[in-house]
Amino acid sequence: MAKHRVVLLPGDGIGPEVVEAARCVVDASGPEIEWIPMEIGAGAFETHGDTLPPAVLDEIRRCGVALKGPTTTPIGKGHVSANVRLRKELSLYANIRPVKTVPGLETPFGKTDLVIVRENTESLYAGLENEVAPGVVTSIKVITETASRRIAKFAFEHAIKWGRHRVTAVHKANIMKKADGLFLECARQESLPYEGRVKFDDVLVDALAMKLVTNPGQYDMLLLENLYGDIVSDLAAGLIGGLGLAPGANYGPDCAVFEAIHGSAPDIAGKGIANPIAMILSAAMMCHHLGDTESYVRIRKSVRTVTRDHAQVLTPDLGHTGTTRSVTDAIVEEIHRRRRDTVID
C-alpha cells in the first residue's frame, strides 16, 4: 500500500497523550503513514503567536488529511477557537460523530447505534456577536440554503454508503421559523431523490433530548445544524459511557480532519489517565478514509475485544484503574494477535 502523508496535531491538555496513543495503534495495524507533527492551540500560540499558524493550514491542504488532538479555547474576549477557524479555513462543513454501545461497558440506557451529522460552518457558531448597549448583547444565527442543502445531501449520501436507513432532521422550527424552518425545508427537499432508499423524518431538538435518554435505539442518523449538533453529540456520548468513547471526523471538499469529540481536559493532563479510545477510533475512521478498510476493521474490533475482555486496563472515567498506556498497549497487543493469527471474528 502506498505511503500516506498525515499531519499530526497533538493539541493541548491531554491531546499529546491520546494522539500519541492513536499513532501507536495505527502504526501497529499496518498502514504506511508518514506522520508530519505540527503545533496547534496554546502551544502554537506561545511559539508562533497564533493558535492556528498558516503553515499548519498549508500542510493540511497539501496532505489532505490530519489527525488532531483537542485544543483549549480560553473563555473571554480576544480568543477565537482554533477548531472553528480550522473548519472555516478548510471548509470542513460536515462533522460526523458515530455513537455506538461499547461491549463490556454497562450504562443505564438502551442499545445505541447512531450517527450524528453536524453542519460545521454556520448557525450561532458563525461568531457574529455584538454588544449593542451596555449589558445588551446580540448573537446572530446564520442559516443558509447553500450550507443546509450541502449538509443534508452529505447525510443522505453517507447513509447510503454506510447502510443507514433513516435520516432524522433535528430543529426548533416551531420557534425559529425562518432559520430552523429553512434548515428543515432544505433537508426535506434533499431527501426527495433518496425516497425508497432512505427514510426521512424530523424531530424538535428538545423532544429529541428526552427521547435519546429514554429510547436511543429508535434513531439511526441525526442531521443537525451546528449548535444543536455540538450539544446533542455530547449527550449521545453520555449514553454509551462518556466522551472518552466517542470519535469524530470533519470532511470538506479537499481535506478531512479526524478528532475525538472530547476537550483538552487540562485537569488530568500529564497524569497518564486520559482515555485514548475516542482518539483511537477517530484514527480508525481516518484509516477508512485513506482506503485501508482492513486497519479500520482491525482497530475497531481490537478496541471492542479490550473493553469486553480486559476491563482491568481501562481508565478511571470508565470505572477502572488503568492508564492511557495500559489501554494503548492492550489494543496494540490485540492488533498484533489479529495480524499474526488473521483473526476475522
C-alpha positions as CSV (number, residue, x, y, z in Angstrom):
1,M,0.0,0.0,0.0
2,A,1.3,3.5,-0.9
3,K,2.6,5.6,1.9
4,H,0.2,8.4,3.1
5,R,1.3,11.7,4.5
6,V,-0.8,12.7,7.5
7,V,-0.5,15.9,9.5
8,L,-0.3,15.1,13.3
9,L,-1.7,17.8,15.6
10,P,-1.2,16.9,19.3
11,G,-3.1,19.9,20.6
12,D,-3.4,20.9,24.2
13,G,-4.0,19.3,27.6
14,I,-4.4,15.5,27.2
15,G,-4.1,15.9,23.4
16,P,-0.5,14.9,23.1
17,E,-1.1,11.8,25.2
18,V,-4.2,10.5,23.3
19,V,-2.8,11.4,19.9
20,E,0.4,9.5,20.6
21,A,-1.7,6.5,21.7
22,A,-3.7,6.7,18.4
23,R,-0.5,7.0,16.4
24,C,0.9,3.8,18.1
25,V,-2.3,1.9,17.3
26,V,-2.4,3.0,13.7
27,D,1.3,2.1,13.2
28,A,0.7,-1.3,14.8
29,S,-2.2,-2.0,12.4
30,G,-0.1,-1.6,9.3
31,P,-0.9,1.3,7.1
32,E,2.2,3.0,5.6
33,I,1.9,6.6,7.0
34,E,4.4,9.4,7.1
35,W,3.4,11.5,10.1
36,I,4.1,15.2,10.0
37,P,3.9,16.6,13.5
38,M,2.9,20.3,13.8
39,E,1.7,22.6,16.6
40,I,-1.8,23.9,17.1
41,G,-3.6,25.5,20.0
42,A,-1.9,27.0,23.1
43,G,1.5,25.6,22.3
44,A,1.4,27.1,18.8
45,F,0.3,30.5,20.3
46,E,3.3,30.5,22.6
47,T,5.7,29.6,19.7
48,H,4.1,31.4,16.8
49,G,1.7,33.9,18.3
50,D,-1.2,32.1,16.6
51,T,-3.3,29.1,17.7
52,L,-3.6,28.1,14.1
53,P,-0.4,29.1,12.1
54,P,-0.8,29.4,8.3
55,A,1.9,26.8,7.9
56,V,-0.4,24.2,9.5
57,L,-3.3,25.0,7.2
58,D,-0.9,24.9,4.2
59,E,0.4,21.4,5.2
60,I,-3.1,20.0,5.7
61,R,-4.1,21.3,2.3
62,R,-1.1,19.6,0.8
63,C,-1.6,16.3,2.6
64,G,-5.4,16.3,2.6
65,V,-5.6,14.5,6.0
66,A,-4.9,15.4,9.6
67,L,-5.3,13.6,12.9
68,K,-5.9,16.2,15.5
69,G,-6.0,16.4,19.3
70,P,-8.2,18.7,21.3
71,T,-7.3,22.4,21.8
72,T,-8.1,24.8,24.6
73,T,-10.1,27.9,23.9
74,P,-10.0,30.4,26.8
75,I,-13.3,31.8,27.9
76,G,-13.5,35.6,27.4
77,K,-12.6,38.3,24.9
78,G,-9.9,38.1,22.3
79,H,-9.7,34.4,21.8
80,V,-11.0,32.7,18.6
81,S,-11.4,28.9,18.8
82,A,-8.8,27.2,16.7
83,N,-11.4,24.5,16.0
84,V,-13.8,27.0,14.5
85,R,-11.1,28.7,12.5
86,L,-9.8,25.3,11.2
87,R,-13.2,24.3,10.0
88,K,-13.8,27.6,8.3
89,E,-10.4,27.9,6.6
90,L,-10.5,24.3,5.2
91,S,-14.3,24.3,4.5
92,L,-14.8,21.3,6.8
93,Y,-18.5,21.6,6.5
94,A,-19.5,18.1,7.7
95,N,-18.9,16.7,11.2
96,I,-19.6,13.0,11.6
97,R,-19.9,11.6,15.1
98,P,-20.8,7.9,15.3
99,V,-22.1,6.8,18.7
100,K,-22.3,3.0,19.4
101,T,-22.8,0.9,22.6
102,V,-19.4,-0.4,23.7
103,P,-19.2,-4.1,24.6
104,G,-18.4,-4.7,28.3
105,L,-19.5,-1.2,29.4
106,E,-22.9,-1.2,31.0
107,T,-24.9,2.0,31.0
108,P,-28.5,2.8,32.3
109,F,-29.6,3.4,28.7
110,G,-30.7,1.1,25.9
111,K,-28.6,-0.1,23.0
112,T,-27.3,2.8,21.0
113,D,-26.1,2.8,17.4
114,L,-26.5,6.1,15.6
115,V,-24.5,8.6,13.6
116,I,-24.7,12.3,14.2
117,V,-24.2,14.6,11.1
118,R,-23.5,18.1,12.2
119,E,-23.3,21.2,9.9
120,N,-19.9,22.7,10.8
121,T,-19.7,26.2,9.4
122,E,-22.6,28.4,10.5
123,S,-25.5,28.8,12.9
124,L,-24.6,30.6,16.1
125,Y,-21.0,29.4,15.7
126,A,-20.6,32.0,12.9
127,G,-19.3,34.2,15.6
128,L,-21.4,37.2,14.8
129,E,-21.8,38.8,18.3
130,N,-22.1,42.5,19.2
131,E,-22.6,44.5,22.4
132,V,-25.3,46.8,21.2
133,A,-25.5,48.6,24.5
134,P,-24.0,48.2,28.0
135,G,-25.5,44.9,29.3
136,V,-27.1,44.0,26.0
137,V,-25.5,41.5,23.6
138,T,-26.8,40.1,20.3
139,S,-25.7,36.9,18.7
140,I,-26.8,36.2,15.1
141,K,-27.8,32.7,14.0
142,V,-26.8,32.2,10.3
143,I,-28.6,29.5,8.3
144,T,-28.1,29.5,4.5
145,E,-29.8,27.4,1.9
146,T,-26.4,26.5,0.4
147,A,-24.9,25.1,3.6
148,S,-28.2,23.4,4.6
149,R,-28.6,21.6,1.3
150,R,-25.0,20.7,1.2
151,I,-25.0,19.0,4.7
152,A,-28.4,17.3,4.0
153,K,-27.1,15.8,0.8
154,F,-23.9,14.7,2.6
155,A,-26.1,13.0,5.2
156,F,-28.1,11.0,2.7
157,E,-25.0,10.0,0.7
158,H,-23.4,8.9,4.0
159,A,-26.5,6.9,4.9
160,I,-26.3,5.1,1.6
161,K,-22.6,4.4,1.9
162,W,-22.8,3.0,5.4
163,G,-26.1,1.1,5.2
164,R,-28.1,3.5,7.3
165,H,-31.9,3.5,6.6
166,R,-33.3,6.7,8.2
167,V,-32.2,10.3,8.5
168,T,-33.9,12.5,11.1
169,A,-33.6,16.3,10.8
170,V,-33.3,18.0,14.2
171,H,-34.6,21.5,14.6
172,K,-36.7,24.1,16.5
173,A,-38.7,25.4,13.6
174,N,-41.8,25.9,15.7
175,I,-40.0,28.8,17.3
176,M,-37.2,29.8,14.9
177,K,-39.5,29.6,11.9
178,K,-37.1,31.4,9.5
179,A,-33.7,29.9,10.4
180,D,-34.6,26.4,11.5
181,G,-37.5,26.4,9.1
182,L,-35.1,26.9,6.2
183,F,-32.8,24.2,7.5
184,L,-35.7,21.8,7.8
185,E,-37.1,22.6,4.3
186,C,-33.7,22.1,2.7
187,A,-33.4,18.7,4.4
188,R,-36.9,17.8,3.1
189,Q,-36.0,18.8,-0.5
190,E,-32.7,17.0,-0.4
191,S,-34.5,13.8,0.8
192,L,-36.6,13.5,-2.3
193,P,-34.1,11.8,-4.6
194,Y,-33.5,9.2,-1.9
195,E,-37.1,8.2,-1.4
196,G,-37.4,4.4,-1.2
197,R,-33.8,4.1,-0.1
198,V,-33.5,6.2,3.0
199,K,-36.5,7.3,5.1
200,F,-36.7,10.9,6.3
201,D,-38.4,12.4,9.3
202,D,-37.8,15.3,11.7
203,V,-38.0,16.0,15.5
204,L,-37.8,19.0,17.7
205,V,-34.4,19.3,19.4
206,D,-35.8,19.5,22.9
207,A,-38.0,16.4,22.3
208,L,-35.0,14.6,20.9
209,A,-33.1,15.2,24.1
210,M,-35.7,13.4,26.1
211,K,-36.2,10.6,23.6
212,L,-32.5,9.8,23.4
213,V,-32.2,9.1,27.1
214,T,-35.5,7.0,27.1
215,N,-35.0,5.0,23.9
216,P,-31.9,5.9,21.9
217,G,-32.3,2.8,19.7
218,Q,-35.2,4.5,17.8
219,Y,-32.7,6.7,15.9
220,D,-30.4,5.8,13.1
221,M,-28.8,9.0,11.8
222,L,-29.4,12.6,13.1
223,L,-29.0,15.7,10.9
224,L,-28.4,18.9,12.9
225,E,-27.2,22.4,12.5
226,N,-24.0,23.4,14.2
227,L,-25.0,24.3,17.8
228,Y,-27.6,21.5,18.2
229,G,-25.1,19.0,16.8
230,D,-22.4,20.1,19.3
231,I,-24.8,19.7,22.2
232,V,-26.6,16.5,21.1
233,S,-23.4,14.7,20.3
234,D,-22.1,15.2,23.8
235,L,-25.4,14.0,25.2
236,A,-25.3,10.9,22.9
237,A,-21.7,10.2,24.1
238,G,-23.1,10.0,27.6
239,L,-25.4,7.2,26.5
240,I,-22.5,4.9,25.8
241,G,-20.2,5.8,28.7
242,G,-18.8,9.2,28.1
243,L,-16.8,11.4,25.7
244,G,-13.7,9.2,26.0
245,L,-15.5,6.7,23.7
246,A,-16.8,9.0,21.0
247,P,-14.8,9.5,17.8
248,G,-15.3,12.2,15.2
249,A,-14.4,13.3,11.7
250,N,-14.6,16.6,9.8
251,Y,-15.0,16.5,6.0
252,G,-14.6,19.2,3.4
253,P,-14.2,19.2,-0.4
254,D,-10.5,18.7,-0.3
255,C,-9.5,17.8,3.3
256,A,-10.5,15.6,6.2
257,V,-9.5,16.1,9.8
258,F,-10.1,13.4,12.4
259,E,-10.5,14.1,16.1
260,A,-12.2,12.8,19.2
261,I,-15.2,14.9,20.3
262,H,-13.9,15.5,23.9
263,G,-12.0,18.5,25.1
264,S,-8.4,19.1,26.3
265,A,-9.2,18.2,29.9
266,P,-6.3,20.2,31.4
267,D,-7.2,18.9,34.9
268,I,-5.9,15.5,34.1
269,A,-3.2,16.4,31.6
270,G,0.1,14.7,32.3
271,K,-1.4,12.2,34.8
272,G,-1.4,9.4,32.3
273,I,-5.1,8.5,32.9
274,A,-6.7,10.0,29.8
275,N,-8.9,7.6,27.9
276,P,-7.4,7.2,24.4
277,I,-10.3,5.2,22.9
278,A,-12.1,8.1,21.3
279,M,-9.0,9.2,19.6
280,I,-8.0,5.7,18.6
281,L,-11.5,5.2,17.0
282,S,-11.1,8.5,15.2
283,A,-7.8,7.2,13.8
284,A,-9.6,4.1,12.7
285,M,-12.0,6.4,10.8
286,M,-9.0,8.0,9.2
287,C,-7.7,4.7,8.0
288,H,-11.0,4.0,6.3
289,H,-10.8,7.4,4.6
290,L,-7.3,6.6,3.4
291,G,-8.7,3.4,1.8
292,D,-7.3,0.9,4.4
293,T,-10.5,-0.8,5.4
294,E,-8.6,-3.7,6.9
295,S,-7.0,-1.4,9.5
296,Y,-10.3,0.3,10.1
297,V,-12.0,-3.0,11.0
298,R,-9.0,-4.4,12.8
299,I,-8.7,-1.4,15.1
300,R,-12.4,-1.2,15.9
301,K,-12.6,-4.9,16.7
302,S,-9.5,-4.8,18.8
303,V,-11.0,-1.9,20.9
304,R,-14.2,-3.9,21.4
305,T,-12.2,-7.0,22.5
306,V,-10.2,-5.0,25.0
307,T,-13.3,-3.3,26.5
308,R,-15.2,-6.6,26.7
309,D,-12.4,-8.9,27.9
310,H,-9.8,-6.8,29.6
311,A,-11.6,-4.2,31.7
312,Q,-8.7,-4.1,34.2
313,V,-6.7,-2.0,31.8
314,L,-9.4,0.7,31.3
315,T,-9.1,4.2,32.6
316,P,-10.8,5.8,35.7
317,D,-13.5,7.5,33.6
318,L,-14.8,4.0,32.8
319,G,-14.7,3.0,36.5
320,H,-11.3,1.2,36.4
321,T,-7.7,1.9,37.5
322,G,-5.8,1.6,34.2
323,T,-3.8,4.2,32.4
324,T,-3.6,5.7,28.9
325,R,-0.6,3.4,28.4
326,S,-2.3,0.2,29.6
327,V,-5.3,0.8,27.3
328,T,-3.0,1.5,24.3
329,D,-0.7,-1.5,25.0
330,A,-3.7,-3.8,25.3
331,I,-5.2,-2.6,22.0
332,V,-1.8,-2.9,20.2
333,E,-1.3,-6.4,21.6
334,E,-4.7,-7.4,20.3
335,I,-3.9,-5.9,16.9
336,H,-0.7,-7.9,16.7
337,R,-2.6,-11.0,17.7
338,R,-5.1,-10.4,14.9
339,R,-2.5,-9.8,12.3
340,R,-0.5,-12.8,13.4
341,D,-3.5,-15.2,13.6
342,T,-5.5,-13.4,10.9
343,V,-8.5,-13.3,13.3
344,I,-11.6,-12.3,11.4
345,D,-14.3,-12.6,14.1
